[in-house]
Amino acid sequence: MDREPNAAPFNPLPPVVWLLALPMIAMEIVLSLAERGLVGGAGGVGWRMQAVERFAFSPDILVWMWGRGDFPAEHLMRFVTYPFVHAGFTHALFVVVFLLALGKMVGEVFRPWAVGLVFLGAAVAGAAAYTVLGGMGQVLIGGYPAVYGLIGAFTFLLWMRLAGAGAARYRAFSLIGVIMAIQLLFGLLGGGGRDWIADLAGFATGFALSFVVSPGGVARVRARLRQR
């Protein structure tokens, strides 16, 4: 099989994926170096806590804003800033790996704006679900809910492919089933919190949004409605 001699050995990542991943990477590099005393001096040790206080999503703050009827931008932005702050290096590493892998697969089909909308839409929905279903007293940080949105979009692509091949569509959900089972196991062993609520909401949002933002999505939805 002939191949372009100057072609890259790997397909490049869509720019929108780097646009989402680089802030995470940069943030974690700075915070990890600060915790080791390599930047920021003595005050750098507390930078991660300061980042959490500034960017994490807090259900308590949302309820407070709702009660007052006042929604300051500095707190509303937490809906989309919390995915870029993590509890530690390992947490950030796994999120970035998932983001790059899934972002590449989804970004090869979806338009850049659609990838960004799925990512941020899943983050917002995850935060809202976390508030409603028992996240009070706990802040939400890390990119898993947003990445689960991309898992939802990838599941949608598998779902459509299986439908086109006449195969059982439920097989498309095997990936999320395995991931959630592993996460539940680790949560039970490690006494984890209720972050899985935000993750599952992110997945459902990514899957649902894909019906609209995927190429031809709106036309496909209209065709389905006409058939009914």
Backbone hydrogen bonds, N-H to C=O, Kabsch-Sander energy under -0.5 kcal/mol:
donor,donor_aa,acceptor,acceptor_aa,energy
7,A,4,E,-1.7
17,V,14,P,-1.3
18,W,14,P,-1.3
19,L,15,P,-2.3
20,L,16,V,-1.4
21,A,17,V,-2.5
22,L,18,W,-2.9
24,M,20,L,-0.7
25,I,21,A,-2.5
26,A,22,L,-3.2
27,M,23,P,-2.4
28,E,24,M,-2.5
29,I,25,I,-2.4
30,V,26,A,-2.2
31,L,27,M,-2.5
32,S,28,E,-2.7
33,L,29,I,-2.3
34,A,30,V,-2.3
35,E,31,L,-2.1
36,R,32,S,-1.1
37,G,34,A,-1.6
38,L,33,L,-2.6
39,V,33,L,-0.7
43,G,40,G,-0.7
44,G,40,G,-0.6
44,G,41,G,-0.9
45,V,42,A,-0.9
46,G,43,G,-1.2
47,W,44,G,-1.6
50,Q,46,G,-2.1
51,A,47,W,-2.5
52,V,48,R,-2.5
53,E,49,M,-2.5
54,R,50,Q,-1.8
55,F,51,A,-2.9
56,A,52,V,-2.1
57,F,140,L,-2.3
62,L,58,S,-1.8
63,V,59,P,-2.6
64,W,60,D,-2.3
65,M,61,I,-2.6
66,W,62,L,-2.6
67,G,63,V,-2.4
68,R,64,W,-1.7
69,G,65,M,-1.7
70,D,65,M,-1.5
75,H,72,P,-1.3
76,L,72,P,-2.3
77,M,73,A,-2.2
78,R,75,H,-1.3
79,F,76,L,-1.8
80,V,77,M,-1.6
81,T,77,M,-1.1
82,Y,78,R,-1.6
84,F,81,T,-1.9
85,V,82,Y,-1.4
92,A,88,G,-2.2
93,L,89,F,-2.8
94,F,90,T,-2.3
95,V,91,H,-1.7
96,V,92,A,-2.6
97,V,93,L,-2.4
98,F,94,F,-2.4
99,L,95,V,-2.6
100,L,96,V,-2.8
101,A,97,V,-2.3
102,L,98,F,-2.9
103,G,99,L,-2.4
104,K,100,L,-1.6
105,M,101,A,-1.7
106,V,102,L,-2.9
107,G,103,G,-2.6
108,E,104,K,-1.2
109,V,106,V,-1.7
110,F,106,V,-3.3
114,A,111,R,-0.5
115,V,111,R,-2.0
116,G,112,P,-2.2
117,L,113,W,-2.2
118,V,114,A,-2.5
119,F,115,V,-2.4
120,L,116,G,-2.6
121,G,117,L,-2.8
122,A,118,V,-2.2
123,A,119,F,-1.6
124,V,120,L,-2.4
125,A,121,G,-2.5
126,G,122,A,-2.5
127,A,123,A,-2.0
128,A,124,V,-2.3
129,A,125,A,-2.6
130,Y,126,G,-2.2
131,T,127,A,-1.7
132,V,128,A,-2.2
133,L,129,A,-2.5
134,G,131,T,-0.8
135,G,130,Y,-1.7
138,Q,135,G,-1.9
140,L,57,F,-3.0
141,I,139,V,-0.5
142,G,82,Y,-2.2
142,G,85,V,-1.4
147,V,143,G,-2.7
148,Y,144,Y,-3.0
149,G,145,P,-1.0
150,L,146,A,-1.1
151,I,147,V,-1.9
152,G,148,Y,-2.2
153,A,149,G,-2.0
154,F,150,L,-2.7
155,T,151,I,-2.6
156,F,152,G,-2.0
157,L,153,A,-1.9
158,L,154,F,-2.2
159,W,155,T,-2.8
160,M,156,F,-2.6
161,R,157,L,-2.2
162,L,158,L,-2.8
163,A,159,W,-1.9
164,G,160,M,-2.4
165,A,161,R,-1.5
166,G,163,A,-1.0
167,A,162,L,-2.7
171,R,168,A,-1.1
172,A,169,R,-2.2
173,F,170,Y,-1.7
174,S,171,R,-1.6
175,L,172,A,-0.5
177,G,173,F,-1.8
178,V,174,S,-2.3
179,I,175,L,-2.5
180,M,176,I,-2.6
181,A,177,G,-1.9
182,I,178,V,-2.4
183,Q,179,I,-2.5
184,L,180,M,-2.6
185,L,181,A,-2.2
186,F,182,I,-2.5
187,G,183,Q,-2.3
188,L,184,L,-2.4
189,L,185,L,-2.3
190,G,186,F,-2.6
191,G,187,G,-0.9
192,G,187,G,-2.4
197,I,194,R,-1.7
198,A,194,R,-0.6
198,A,195,D,-0.6
199,D,195,D,-2.0
200,L,196,W,-2.8
201,A,197,I,-2.1
202,G,198,A,-2.3
203,F,199,D,-2.3
204,A,200,L,-2.4
205,T,201,A,-2.3
206,G,202,G,-2.5
207,F,203,F,-2.5
208,A,204,A,-2.5
209,L,205,T,-3.0
210,S,206,G,-1.3
211,F,207,F,-0.6
211,F,208,A,-1.1
212,V,209,L,-1.6
213,V,209,L,-2.7
214,S,210,S,-1.5
217,G,214,S,-3.0
218,V,212,V,-0.7
220,R,216,G,-2.2
221,V,217,G,-2.4
222,R,218,V,-2.5
223,A,219,A,-2.3
224,R,220,R,-2.1
225,L,221,V,-2.3
226,R,222,R,-2.3
227,Q,223,A,-1.8
228,R,224,R,-1.0
